[in-house]
Amino acid sequence: MSRMDGLIIKAVGGLYWVESPDGAYISCKARGIFRKQGISPCTGDRVQVQDGCITDIYPRKNQLIRPPLANLDRLFFVQAVTEPAPNLQILDKFLAVCVYKGISPALVFTKLDLGDAERYASLYRGTGFPVYCVDYQKPETVRAVYDALADSISAFTGNSGVGKSTLLNALDVRLQLDTADISRKLGRGRHTTRETALYTLPHGGRVADTPGFSTFETESYAQIAPEELADCFPEFRQAGGSCRFADCRHSKEPDCVIRQAVGEGRIPQSRYDSYLVMLEEAMQRKAW
């Protein structure tokens, strides 16, 4: 009875492609017990396979429900500076979810020739999140993103039209394909949302292209409690000092170091406004 450990690189309709330690790919099904337990293997899972069947799923460090991905190291938010311009409030919600789930977020701004990337990039440099401004006339800006993908499992996300596929083409010469071909190369049909596949880059990093991320992890967002929300904004922790009240929500309380940092320009107003919107929604959920 052969037994091995492997990585699920693609999952489609109850069939899983597992990469073995020697680089071979094996198509497998999963034990029925997983379904009874309400567990579904997904792309990125580390699993045990025996005789063509997934018999065990090793503990996950994180998991996304939509799209179904496990054990992500990094999530790259690709944003065009215009056409379409970033929706900062939605972006900030998604970034907060990343922090909440223990995934390292990064921001990639594209279409630099059409707008002012620095206007947006400057809002996020104080967060500690990596910020990349990709100019295809400057190969070093593409290389910076490529290098950040090494030795990790990552995913790209962003609305349609922001340039995710163009960026994937630039990251790997083997992907000089049109958008539909890229979707097939990565194991996704153009309109298929139930399957996600990992693609291995030349340096060994793995990346999942995830078009249509408008519903990204709304479940996790709904779980962030009011008292946990400030920790999902890293620049709040970097503001220094202590608020007068230990349970300060950083909204209307006196002697709040976060409000002071906003007034002094050390925390961008847009980030603070996003926090207040999320806090109000979290408070309403808690009251309900």
C-alpha positions as CSV (number, residue, x, y, z in Angstrom):
1,M,0.0,0.0,0.0
2,S,1.8,3.1,-1.2
3,R,1.6,6.2,0.9
4,M,3.0,9.7,0.3
5,D,2.6,13.3,1.3
6,G,1.9,15.9,-1.4
7,L,0.5,19.3,-2.2
8,I,-2.9,19.8,-3.9
9,I,-2.2,22.1,-6.9
10,K,-5.7,21.9,-8.5
11,A,-9.1,20.9,-7.4
12,V,-12.1,20.4,-9.8
13,G,-15.4,18.8,-9.0
14,G,-14.2,16.3,-6.4
15,L,-11.0,15.4,-8.3
16,Y,-7.7,16.6,-7.0
17,W,-4.3,16.9,-8.6
18,V,-1.6,16.3,-6.0
19,E,2.1,17.0,-6.5
20,S,4.4,14.4,-5.0
21,P,7.8,15.2,-3.4
22,D,9.5,14.1,-6.6
23,G,7.4,16.5,-8.8
24,A,5.0,13.9,-10.2
25,Y,1.3,14.7,-10.5
26,I,-1.3,12.3,-9.3
27,S,-5.1,12.6,-9.7
28,C,-6.9,11.6,-6.6
29,K,-10.3,11.5,-4.9
30,A,-10.9,12.1,-1.3
31,R,-12.2,9.8,1.4
32,G,-15.9,10.0,2.0
33,I,-15.4,10.7,5.6
34,F,-14.3,14.3,4.8
35,R,-17.7,15.0,3.4
36,K,-19.4,13.6,6.4
37,Q,-17.2,15.8,8.6
38,G,-18.0,18.9,6.5
39,I,-14.4,19.1,5.3
40,S,-13.4,19.7,1.7
41,P,-9.8,19.5,0.5
42,C,-8.7,22.5,-1.5
43,T,-5.9,23.9,-3.5
44,G,-2.9,24.5,-1.3
45,D,-3.6,21.8,1.2
46,R,-0.8,19.5,2.3
47,V,-2.2,16.0,2.2
48,Q,-1.5,12.4,2.7
49,V,-2.3,10.1,-0.3
50,Q,-2.6,6.3,-0.2
51,D,-3.5,4.2,-3.2
52,G,-4.8,7.2,-5.2
53,C,-7.0,8.5,-2.4
54,I,-6.5,11.5,-0.1
55,T,-6.6,10.0,3.4
56,D,-5.5,12.9,5.6
57,I,-5.4,16.7,5.4
58,Y,-2.6,18.3,7.4
59,P,-3.5,21.3,9.6
60,R,-3.9,24.5,7.7
61,K,-2.3,27.8,8.7
62,N,-5.1,29.6,7.0
63,Q,-7.9,29.1,4.5
64,L,-10.0,31.2,2.1
65,I,-13.5,30.1,1.3
66,R,-13.8,32.2,-1.8
67,P,-11.8,31.3,-3.8
68,P,-11.0,28.0,-2.1
69,L,-7.3,28.2,-1.1
70,A,-5.3,27.0,1.9
71,N,-1.9,27.8,3.4
72,L,-1.4,31.1,1.6
73,D,1.7,33.0,2.5
74,R,1.0,36.2,0.5
75,L,-2.0,37.8,-1.2
76,F,-1.2,40.5,-3.8
77,F,-3.9,43.1,-4.4
78,V,-3.5,44.3,-8.0
79,Q,-4.9,47.8,-8.4
80,A,-5.0,50.1,-11.4
81,V,-4.5,53.7,-10.6
82,T,-7.3,54.4,-13.0
83,E,-9.7,52.6,-15.4
84,P,-10.9,51.4,-12.9
85,A,-9.6,53.5,-10.0
86,P,-9.2,51.7,-6.6
87,N,-12.1,51.6,-4.2
88,L,-10.1,52.3,-1.1
89,Q,-12.8,51.3,1.4
90,I,-13.3,47.9,-0.1
91,L,-9.5,47.5,-0.5
92,D,-9.0,48.3,3.2
93,K,-11.7,45.8,4.2
94,F,-9.9,43.1,2.3
95,L,-6.5,44.1,3.7
96,A,-8.0,43.8,7.2
97,V,-9.2,40.3,6.4
98,C,-5.7,39.3,5.3
99,V,-4.2,40.5,8.6
100,Y,-7.0,38.8,10.5
101,K,-6.3,35.5,8.8
102,G,-2.5,35.6,9.1
103,I,-1.9,36.2,5.4
104,S,0.8,38.8,4.4
105,P,-0.8,41.3,2.0
106,A,1.0,43.3,-0.7
107,L,-0.2,46.0,-3.1
108,V,0.6,46.2,-6.7
109,F,-0.3,49.4,-8.6
110,T,-0.6,49.2,-12.4
111,K,-1.4,51.5,-15.4
112,L,1.1,54.0,-14.1
113,D,1.1,55.8,-17.4
114,L,-2.6,56.7,-16.9
115,G,-2.5,58.2,-13.4
116,D,-0.7,59.1,-10.3
117,A,0.4,55.8,-8.6
118,E,2.2,57.7,-5.8
119,R,-1.1,59.2,-4.7
120,Y,-2.3,55.7,-3.7
121,A,1.1,54.1,-2.8
122,S,1.8,56.7,-0.2
123,L,-1.4,55.8,1.7
124,Y,-0.1,52.3,2.4
125,R,3.6,52.6,2.9
126,G,3.1,53.3,6.6
127,T,1.2,50.0,7.0
128,G,4.3,47.9,6.5
129,F,2.6,46.1,3.6
130,P,4.9,45.8,0.6
131,V,3.9,48.3,-2.1
132,Y,4.9,47.8,-5.8
133,C,4.4,50.2,-8.6
134,V,4.8,48.2,-11.9
135,D,6.0,50.0,-14.9
136,Y,6.5,47.6,-17.8
137,Q,9.0,50.0,-19.3
138,K,11.2,49.4,-16.2
139,P,11.9,45.6,-15.9
140,E,13.2,46.1,-12.4
141,T,9.7,46.9,-11.1
142,V,8.4,43.6,-12.5
143,R,11.4,41.8,-11.1
144,A,10.6,43.1,-7.6
145,V,7.2,41.4,-7.7
146,Y,8.7,38.2,-9.2
147,D,11.3,38.0,-6.4
148,A,8.6,38.5,-3.7
149,L,6.9,35.3,-5.0
150,A,9.9,33.0,-4.3
151,D,9.6,30.2,-1.8
152,S,5.9,30.9,-1.1
153,I,2.4,30.2,-2.0
154,S,0.8,33.4,-3.2
155,A,-2.3,34.6,-5.0
156,F,-3.2,37.6,-7.1
157,T,-6.5,39.3,-6.8
158,G,-8.2,42.4,-8.2
159,N,-11.1,43.6,-10.2
160,S,-11.4,42.8,-13.9
161,G,-9.3,45.2,-16.0
162,V,-6.6,46.0,-13.5
163,G,-4.0,44.0,-15.4
164,K,-3.6,40.8,-13.4
165,S,-3.1,38.7,-16.6
166,T,-0.7,41.2,-18.1
167,L,1.4,41.0,-14.9
168,L,1.4,37.2,-15.0
169,N,2.6,37.4,-18.6
170,A,5.4,39.7,-17.5
171,L,6.4,37.5,-14.6
172,D,7.0,34.3,-16.6
173,V,7.8,34.2,-20.3
174,R,6.1,30.8,-20.6
175,L,2.8,32.6,-20.1
176,Q,2.9,34.8,-23.2
177,L,-0.7,34.0,-23.9
178,D,-4.0,35.8,-24.1
179,T,-6.2,36.1,-21.1
180,A,-8.4,33.0,-21.9
181,D,-5.3,30.9,-22.5
182,I,-3.8,32.0,-19.2
183,S,-7.0,30.9,-17.4
184,R,-6.7,27.5,-19.0
185,K,-3.0,27.2,-18.2
186,L,-3.8,27.9,-14.6
187,G,-6.6,25.3,-14.7
188,R,-9.5,27.7,-14.7
189,G,-12.2,28.2,-17.3
190,R,-13.0,31.8,-18.1
191,H,-16.2,31.7,-16.2
192,T,-15.4,28.9,-13.7
193,T,-15.3,30.1,-10.1
194,R,-15.3,26.7,-8.3
195,E,-11.7,25.7,-9.3
196,T,-8.4,27.3,-8.4
197,A,-5.0,26.0,-9.5
198,L,-1.4,26.8,-8.5
199,Y,1.1,27.6,-11.2
200,T,4.8,27.1,-10.4
201,L,7.1,29.9,-11.5
202,P,10.7,29.2,-12.6
203,H,12.2,30.1,-9.2
204,G,9.8,27.6,-7.4
205,G,7.3,30.1,-6.1
206,R,3.7,29.2,-6.6
207,V,0.9,31.6,-7.6
208,A,-2.8,31.3,-8.1
209,D,-4.6,33.7,-10.4
210,T,-8.0,34.5,-8.9
211,P,-10.2,36.7,-11.2
212,G,-13.4,38.2,-9.9
213,F,-12.5,38.7,-6.3
214,S,-15.4,41.0,-5.5
215,T,-16.8,38.6,-3.0
216,F,-13.4,37.8,-1.3
217,E,-13.9,36.5,2.2
218,T,-17.0,38.4,3.3
219,E,-17.4,35.6,5.8
220,S,-14.2,36.5,7.6
221,Y,-14.9,40.2,7.5
222,A,-18.2,39.5,9.3
223,Q,-16.2,37.7,12.0
224,I,-13.9,40.5,13.0
225,A,-15.1,41.8,16.4
226,P,-14.9,45.5,17.3
227,E,-12.2,44.8,19.8
228,E,-10.1,43.0,17.2
229,L,-10.5,45.4,14.4
230,A,-7.7,47.9,15.3
231,D,-5.2,45.1,15.3
232,C,-6.0,44.6,11.6
233,F,-4.6,48.1,10.8
234,P,-0.9,47.7,11.4
235,E,-0.2,51.4,11.3
236,F,-2.3,51.8,14.5
237,R,0.1,49.7,16.4
238,Q,3.0,51.8,15.1
239,A,1.4,55.1,16.2
240,G,3.1,54.9,19.6
241,G,1.9,55.8,23.0
242,S,-1.3,54.6,24.8
243,C,-4.8,55.9,24.8
244,R,-6.4,57.1,28.0
245,F,-8.8,54.2,28.1
246,A,-7.6,50.6,27.7
247,D,-10.7,49.7,25.7
248,C,-10.5,52.7,23.4
249,R,-12.2,52.2,20.1
250,H,-10.4,55.1,18.5
251,S,-13.6,56.8,17.4
252,K,-14.8,59.5,19.8
253,E,-12.9,58.9,23.0
254,P,-10.7,61.7,24.5
255,D,-6.9,61.4,24.5
256,C,-6.8,58.8,21.7
257,V,-3.4,58.3,20.2
258,I,-4.9,57.0,16.9
259,R,-7.0,60.1,16.4
260,Q,-4.0,62.3,17.3
261,A,-1.9,60.4,14.7
262,V,-4.6,61.0,12.1
263,G,-4.7,64.7,12.9
264,E,-0.9,64.9,12.6
265,G,-0.9,63.1,9.2
266,R,0.9,60.0,10.5
267,I,-2.1,57.8,9.6
268,P,-3.9,58.6,6.3
269,Q,-7.4,59.9,6.7
270,S,-8.7,57.4,4.2
271,R,-7.4,54.5,6.2
272,Y,-8.9,55.9,9.4
273,D,-12.3,56.5,7.6
274,S,-12.3,52.9,6.5
275,Y,-11.6,51.8,10.0
276,L,-14.6,53.9,11.3
277,V,-16.9,52.4,8.7
278,M,-15.8,48.9,9.6
279,L,-16.1,49.6,13.3
280,E,-19.6,50.9,13.0
281,E,-20.6,47.8,11.0
282,A,-18.9,45.5,13.6
283,M,-20.7,47.3,16.4
284,Q,-24.0,46.8,14.7
285,R,-23.4,43.1,14.2
286,K,-22.4,42.7,17.9
287,A,-25.5,44.5,19.0
288,W,-27.7,42.4,16.8
